[in-house]
Amino acid sequence: MEPIIRLVRKEDKPFIEEIARLTWEGEDYLARVFDSWVKDGNFYVLELEGKVVGTSKLTILPDKVGWLEGLRVHPNYQKRGFGRLIQNFMLHKGNELAEKGIINTLEFSTYFLNKESIAMAKKDGFKIIERFYDIQRALGEEEEPTLSRINSLDELDYEGYIPYGWKFLHRCEESLKWLNKKAEVREYKGYKFFYALIHENEPAFTPFKLSTEAIKNILPAMSFEARKIGYDSIDIMLPEEKQDLIEPLKELGFKNWTDFKEPDVLVFRKEL
């Protein structure tokens, strides 16, 4: 039987949960975001003989960006060309949306050692346009912050892309409105930060000010928010151009997967 690619259904959830359990040593976020992704739309699965064995999602972000995420193939069905099949389908969907004027670019992020996805993306014309360090620290003492909002892009120390978990937004006024609507924005000791809702994305914190002083001051507030949403660490996406902060942040207890040898999160773009 030939595989088919179709929109996800609510009854597909057990298959998605199985794929998530077998991905990233069971730490995949796919099962957690399932309901919100179904509601959002453009969430597709690859079905083979009645079983969902692959997934992919296209999310519309500000500035006419089609954000690709959630590309998965069940481990028992890998190395059979299904990843390429899904990727081709999503590229076709991206072109359809571009023809309608809904998006004008496809973008995604991935871990720098995800060699298969990176090779496939480069072959399809995607280019690396931003690199980040994913840094983590254990939770510490906690203090509750206050609710806040983003008043201006000038508050944010990000030149090109603004991190929202593992999504990355163009620095533009539309993103400002989008973030004030969707992000959890907090203020503590005169410093602000935000994070993505855990049922929408991987929870990483975005400090407005990228300085040792700012990050040190909001550690208790980030610890409070992380524990509140059931997360066991403080994760921050640090832009490559802010690598001068690495040594001071190490002293604050931050680590990363590569010991900071190089940025480990890559952002790709393909113009349509």
N, C-alpha and C positions, 0 to 999 in steps of 0.2 A: 504493500500500500504506500502511495506517495505521501510525503508529509504535506500538511497544509498550514498556512499562517493566517490567523484570524484574530479578531478582537478578543480580549480576555473576557471570561464570564465569572460570576461570583463562585460558581461551583468548581472553578479551577483552583481554588485556594489550597486544598490539600496537596496538589502537585507542586505548587509554588513553595509551600512550606517544606516539602521534601527536598527540592532543589536548594533552598536556603540552608537546610541542615547539613547539606553535603558541600557547601561552598564556604571558603575562608574559615575552615575548622568550626563551622556552625555559627560564625559571627556575622553572617550575611544579613543585611537589613531588609531584604526583599519581602519577607513575610510581614514585617512590621508596617511597611508602607503599602501593602496590597490594597486595602480598602480605599485609601485616599487616591491611589493611582487609578483604580477602577473608576472612581467618581470623576477624576480629571480627564480621562479619555486618552486616546492614542497609546494604549497599552496593549501589546500584541503577544500572542503565544504561538509557538510552533508545536503542532499536534501530530503525533505519529501513532497510528493504530490505536486511537482512543486515549493516548497518554500525552500529557503536556511535557515536552522534553526541552523546551527553550523559551526564552522570554526577551522582550525588549520594550523600551518606553521612549516616547518622544514628548517632551514637556516644552510648552511655549513659554519662553522667558522674555523679559523686557528687551526692547531694541530689535524686535523681530528675529530672535534667536530660537532655533529649534534645538533643544538640549537633549542629547541622546544619553540614556542611562539604562541600567538594569539588563544589559545584554548578558544572558546566561545560557549555558547548555548543560543539561544534566550530565554528571561525570560519566555515566554509563553509555552516553551517546556522543561523547566528544571524539574528535579525530575522524569524523564522518562527513565533514563539510556543512554541518548544520549552522555553525556560527557564521560562515560566509553567506549562507542562504538567508539568515535573518538580517545580516548587515545589508545585503543587497535590497531586501524588502524595505528596510528603513530608509535607505538612500532614495529609493523610488518614492516613498511617502514624503520625504523631505522635498524632493523636486516638485511633487504635486502641490504641497503647501506654498512653495516659492512661486509657482505659476499663479496661484490665487492671491499672491501678495501678502500672505500671512507671515512668512519668514523670509529672510534673505541669507541666512547662514546656518550651518549645522555645527554644533560644538559638543564637546564632552570632556570629561577628565578621567584619568586612570592612574593607577600606581605604576611607577617607572619600570618595574620588572614584569609587567603584564605584556610580555614580548609578542605574543600572538596577536593580541588586539592592536598593539602599536604598529606592528608590521602590516596588518590588514588596513589600518587607518591610513598609513602613509601611502600604501598602494592605491587607495581610493582618493588621494589628493588632499588629505588632511595635513595640516602643518602645526607644529608646536608653537603656540603664541604666548604662553605664560608658564612659569614653573613656581611651585610652592614647596616649602617644608611642612610636613604634617608633624607637629610637635605635641607631646603629651606629658602630663604631669599627674601624679597621684593627688587625690583630694586632700585638703587640709582643713584648718579651722574654718568655720562657716559663719557668715553674716548675711542677713536677708537684704537684698538691694530693693530699690524702689522702681516702679514702672516708669518708662520713659518713651521717647520717640526720637527719630532722626529729623532734625530741623533743616539741615543743609548738607550737601555733599562735602562741603568744606570741613565738616566735622570728622570725616573719614580719611585716614592716612593710607589710602590705596590709590595708586596711580592709574592702573589699567582695569583690573578685575577686582570685584568685591566678593569675598568668599561668603557663601551661605551654605554651611556644611560642605558637601562635596560638589555643590553647584557653584558656579562662578558667574557673577553678573557684570555686564558692562557698566562702567561708571557713567550714568546718565540720569536725568530727572525721572524718567519712567521707572528706573530701578529704585530710586528713592521712594516713590509712591508704593511700589510693589513691596518693598521691605517693611515700610510702616504698616502695611496691611497684613503681612504674613509673619514677619519675624517677631520673636520675643525680645523686646528691647528693654534694657535695665540700666540703672545708674547707681553708682556707689562711690562715695567720697569724691564726687565731682567728676568721675570718669564713667564713660558709657561703654556698653558692649551689647551685642545681640547674639542670638543663636536660632537655629532652625528647629521647628517643631519636630519631635522625635518620630512622629508617624508620617512625616513627609520626606525626611532626609537623615543622613548621618549627623548626629549632634556634634558640631564643632563651634567653638566660640569665636566671635569676631570682635576684638577690641577696637574701639574707634581710633585710639591713639596707639601707635606702634612704638612704644618706648619702654625701657626697663621699668621706669617709675610707674607708668600707667598700668602695666600688666601686673606688677607686684602689688599695687594697691587694690586691684579688683580680684585677686586670687580668692579671698574669702567669699565674695559674692558669686563667683563662678563655681566654687565648690558647693555652695548652697543650691544653686540652680541645677547643677549636674546631679546631685543626690536626689533632688526633687523629681527629676524626670527618670530616675533609675539608672543613671550612667555612673561609671566608676572611675572616670578620669576627666581631666580638663584637656581638651584637644583644641589646638589653634592652628590655622593655616597661615604660615608666615611667608610673605612674598620673597622671592629670591633676592630682590634688591635690598632687603632688610637683613641680609646675612650678618651685618655688623652686630646684630642683637643676639646672635647665637651663643657666644661665650657668657654674656650676662644672664641669659635665660637658662643656660646649663646650671649656673650657680643658684638659680631659683628652683632647680629640680626638674627642669624640662629635659626630655630625651626624644629621640626619634628613631625610626626603624633602621636607618642607615648610619647612625652615629654622625649625622650631618655631613657625610662625605659629599653628598650632592642632593639637590632638591628631589623629592621622591613622588611628588604629585605633578602630573603634566596636564596642561589644558590644550586641547586641539581645536582647530577651526577649519571648516571648509566653506568657501564662498559658493553660493548657488546662483 
